[in-house]
Amino acid sequence: MMIRMLEGRQKEGVEIIVVTIEPDSVGYGDAGYWMQLHDEMRSAGFRVMLTRDFCRHYAIIDDKVVWYGSMNFLSKEDVGDNLIREEDPLAVEDCDEHLQPVVSIIKAGVSF
């Protein structure tokens, strides 16, 4: 599970920020499951921000690498999932542009 994989890195000082859809806005599954997952991530020290309409499937690592594709990092795998790794500053910058509103909120110290 993602939490176990990243929890050690988080304890070493790596900041983990997860932006995900509000449980009631997810179009499948049980909202209670998603709420429990969010609680588990928070308990592990991750910062979790919920949104209604931000739906992107990517991860930015160390501002250098972006993993992106159809894979939902918080959901079950699907036979059609794909994931691409890019070490291209332009790819990171493109994904980072979508996160700027979130980064602004985090830097302002707003808790979520």
RODO-549827 format. One line per 2 residues: number of its first residue (from 0); for each residue x, y, z of C-alpha. Coordinates in Angstrom, 1 decimal. Layout:
NUM = X/Y/Z; ...
This chain:
0 = 0.0/0.0/0.0; 1.2/3.5/-0.8
2 = 1.0/4.6/2.9; 3.5/2.0/4.0
4 = 5.8/2.6/1.1; 6.0/6.4/1.8
6 = 5.6/6.5/5.6; 9.3/5.8/6.1
8 = 10.3/8.6/3.7; 7.9/10.9/5.5
10 = 9.5/10.1/8.8; 12.9/11.0/7.3
12 = 11.6/14.5/6.6; 10.1/14.2/3.1
14 = 6.8/16.1/2.9; 4.0/14.0/1.4
16 = 1.0/16.0/0.1; -2.0/14.2/-1.3
18 = -4.6/16.1/-3.2; -7.7/14.0/-3.8
20 = -11.4/14.2/-4.4; -13.8/14.5/-1.5
22 = -15.3/11.1/-0.5; -18.8/12.2/-1.4
24 = -17.6/13.3/-4.9; -16.0/10.0/-5.8
26 = -18.2/8.4/-8.4; -17.7/4.8/-7.2
28 = -17.1/2.8/-4.1; -18.2/3.6/-0.5
30 = -17.5/7.1/0.8; -16.7/5.5/4.2
32 = -13.8/3.7/2.7; -12.4/6.9/1.2
34 = -12.8/8.7/4.6; -11.0/5.9/6.3
36 = -8.1/6.0/3.8; -7.8/9.8/4.3
38 = -7.7/9.3/8.0; -4.9/6.7/7.6
40 = -2.9/9.0/5.4; -3.2/11.8/8.0
42 = -2.3/9.5/10.8; 0.9/8.6/8.9
44 = 1.8/12.3/8.8; 0.7/13.0/5.2
46 = -1.0/16.3/4.4; -4.3/15.6/2.7
48 = -6.3/18.2/0.8; -9.7/17.4/-0.4
50 = -11.2/19.0/-3.5; -14.4/18.5/-5.5
52 = -13.1/18.9/-9.0; -9.3/18.4/-9.1
54 = -8.8/15.0/-10.7; -5.3/14.4/-12.0
56 = -3.4/11.2/-11.9; 0.3/12.0/-11.3
58 = 3.0/12.3/-8.7; 5.8/14.8/-8.6
60 = 8.9/13.6/-6.8; 11.7/16.0/-5.7
62 = 10.6/18.5/-8.3; 12.5/16.4/-10.8
64 = 10.4/13.4/-11.7; 6.8/13.1/-12.7
66 = 4.8/9.8/-12.9; 1.6/10.2/-14.8
68 = -1.0/8.2/-16.6; -4.4/6.6/-16.1
70 = -3.5/4.9/-12.8; -5.3/6.1/-9.8
72 = -2.7/6.1/-7.0; -5.4/5.8/-4.3
74 = -7.5/3.1/-5.8; -7.4/-0.5/-7.0
76 = -5.4/-1.3/-10.0; -7.1/-1.9/-13.3
78 = -5.9/-4.0/-16.2; -5.9/-0.9/-18.4
80 = -3.8/1.3/-16.1; -0.7/2.9/-17.5
82 = 2.0/5.0/-15.9; 4.8/6.9/-17.5
84 = 7.9/8.2/-15.8; 9.4/11.5/-17.0
86 = 12.6/13.2/-15.9; 11.8/16.2/-18.0
88 = 11.7/19.6/-16.4; 8.9/20.7/-18.8
90 = 6.7/17.7/-17.8; 7.2/18.5/-14.1
92 = 6.5/22.2/-14.7; 3.3/21.4/-16.6
94 = 2.0/19.2/-13.8; 3.2/21.7/-11.2
96 = 1.1/24.4/-12.8; -2.0/22.5/-11.9
98 = -0.9/22.3/-8.3; 0.0/26.0/-7.8
100 = -3.4/26.9/-6.2; -2.8/24.0/-3.7
102 = 0.8/25.0/-3.0; -0.4/28.6/-2.3
104 = -2.9/27.3/0.2; -0.2/25.1/1.9
106 = 2.3/27.9/2.0; -0.3/30.2/3.6
108 = -0.5/27.7/6.4; -4.1/26.8/5.9
110 = -4.8/23.5/7.6; -6.9/20.9/5.9
